[in-house]
């Protein structure tokens, strides 16, 4: 079951949209402004889901995913990439890095809530 979510995005506005959407749906959300801060949070606390932007200063979303997948605590944790990229080559690269899936920006907040709920369903856990 998904209860605690780590959301990483370098855009303050996007972080606020994610936080507002997911907290109103009953999730606990921890925010990070870049991949390095996100990795620090992930290593300090266990999260049930990670949402990460792809294009950030320093560590990209795919770099972050590769680092998390190398940690036993995150080998099966769902990780979604928030991105403006929609090409098949990016999707293949994201899957190879260990992404569970991706959400294209701009996204519908209701769709995000439904996707998180589906990922936390017993058949998916």
Secondary structure by P-SEA (a helix, b strand, c coil): cccbbbbbcccaaaaaaaaaaaaaabbbbbbbccaaaaaaaaaaccccbbbbbcccccccaaaaaaaaaacccccccbbbbbcccccaaaaaaaaaacccccccccccaaaaaaaaaaaaccccc
